[in-house]
Amino acid sequence: MVIGIDIDDTTVITVNSMIKYADIFDTQILGRKGTNGNLGLIKNRYYLKVLYGWDDKTKFDFFDTYYKSVLEECTPMPNAGTTIKKLKDEGNKIMFITARLLNIKDCDTESITKKTLEDNNIPYDKLIINAKDKLEYCLENNIQIFIEDSYETCKELEENGIKTYLMTTKMNQNIDAGSIERVESWNEIYDKIEKYIKTQKG
């Protein structure tokens, strides 16, 4: 199988460092109130706009200031590395397809991402960064299974014949996922993928 995997809040935990630096930016640079710890407002992956009310210019000013620190402080999801290695050792092809941004001031996103994967012993066959249209890359690379935290992306991929698993996070936990299978951990992902592969083999 060719397995596609998202990175942020699917393979590594990004929301913690993102909120940490967004609060600093909002309070110390913009002179506002920050989130006041009210992460309960998070409903989807566009949480910077939701929590802080930033427009696009403000958001990218934040990225120019702190995106490098946000990415460098990401930590792996429990068992992500060992599970992905097991899937690869079993003959599956692993591709990371992420919407992480390129061309951010003083931030080499590709190098930081590769270092994070290497430091945490997470193997892969291919890495695609700044993927604005994940469906396009999935079709080009014959992705058969995709693991993602964005409900919108999962829905689009599923509608185009790609088996998807929605990693439950603070950003999507209140969304009705419908027919899309939710997963709570990498151990669960492994079990579901193994069962799915068996059904495909007949």
N, C-alpha and C positions, 0 to 999 in steps of 0.2 A: 504493500500500500504506500501511496505518497501522502504523507501527513503534513498539513500546513498548520502552523501554530503562531498565534499572536504573541507579543512579548509583554506589553505593559498591562499589569493587573490580570495577567493570564499565566505567564511564565515567571515574571518577577513582580514584586509589590511596588507599585509606583505612586499610588495615591498618598502614602504617608509622607514621602519627601516632597511631593508636589504641594500638598496642603501646608507643610511646614514652611516652605519658601514663599508660597503665595500669601500666607499670613504675614510674613516679614515684609514682603513687598507692599501689601495693602495697608499695613499699619505704619511702617517706618518711612516708606517712600511716598505713598499716596495720602498718608495722614487720616486713614479711615479706621474702621473697627475690626477688620478681619472677620473670621467666621464665628468668633466667640465660642468655638468648639461645637458649633451646631452642624455637625456632619449629617444629621438627620434630614437636612434639606436636599441631600444628594439623591437624585432620581435617575440620572443617566450619565453618560460619559462626558457630557459637556458641563461638568461640574464647576469649572472656573467661572463661566458666565453665570451659572445659577447661584453659586455661593457669594460671589463678589460683585456681580452686576457689571463686569468689565465689558467694554466694547473690544473689537478686534485689535485696534491700535494698542490699547492698554495691555491686552493679553500678550501681544508680541513684544512689547517693551519689557514685560515680565520675563518672557522666554530669553530675550537678549541678555538679561541680567542674571537669571538663575537656572536656565535650562540645563547647563552643564552640571551644576551641583545636584539638581534633581535626578538626572540620569546616573550620576556617579554613586548616589546613595541608595539606589534601588537594591532590594534584597530578594533572593529567590523564594518562590512559593515553596512550602514544605514538599519534599519528595519530587520536585519538578525535575531536577537533574538526573536522579536515579531512574525515574520512570521514562524519561526521554531516551536515556542511554539504553534501557532495556528494550524499548520499542525499536531503536536503531539496530541494536545487536540482533534482534529477531528478523532483520532484513527489510524493515521499513525505511523509506527515504524521508528524512526530516527537513522541512523547509520553514524558516521563520519569515513571516510576512507582516511587517509592522508599519504603522502610519507615523512612526517617530520622524520628527522634522529634521530636514537638512538645512544648510545655509543659515543657521542661527549663529549670531555673533560669538566668537571665541569658544565654539562648541563643535568638536569633531564627533558628531553623533555616531558615525560608523565605527570609529576606533573605540569609543566608549562602550558601545553595544557589544562589539566583538570581545573586548576585555571582560565585560561582565559575564558573558557566556563561557569564556575560557576559564576565568577565575572560579566559576562554580561548576566546572566539569560538565557543561551542557553541550552535547555534540550536535552537529547539524551538517547538512549537505549544501545548503544554500541559504543566504540571508538577503532579503529584499527590504530596503528601508524607504520611507517616505511613500508608501503605497497608498495613494489616494483612492484607488479603485481596486480593492482586494479581489473582487470577482474576476477582473481582467487577468490578474497575475495567477489566480487559481486555475483558470481555464488554460492559460498559456503553459502552465507547468503540470497539468493533469492531476491537480490535487483531488484526492478522493475523500479525505476526512479533514475537517478544519476545527480547531479549538480556539475560542474567541470569547471576549467579555462584552462585546457590543451586540445587543439584541438585533439592531438594525442590520448589521453585517451578517449575522447568523441567518436571519430571515432571507436576505438576498441570496446567499450562497445555497441555502436549502432549496429555495425556489428554482435554482439552476442545477439541481441534481447532486449537490455536494453534501455529504453527511456532516452535520455540525453539532458541536457540543458547546453549550453556553456556560462559561465559568461564572458562577454566582459571586457577585461582589456587592459592595455598598452602592455602586452606581446602578445596578440593574435588579436588585433584589425585590423591588416592588413592581416590576414589570411582569405582566402576564405573558409568559413565554410560549403559550399555546402548545403546538406540537413539537417545538424544539426541545431537545433533551437538555436539562440542566445538570451540571456536575458541581460538586462541592469541594473536591480535592483531586490531586493527581493520582492517588490510588484508585479513586473511582473512575477517573478517565481511563486508566489502564484496563480496568475490568470491562468497561463498556466497549472500548476499542477491540479488545480480544474477542468479545462476543460478536461484535459487528463483523469482524474479519471472518469468523467461522460461518456466519450466515451467508456471507458473500461467496465463500468457497463451496457452499451447498452441503 
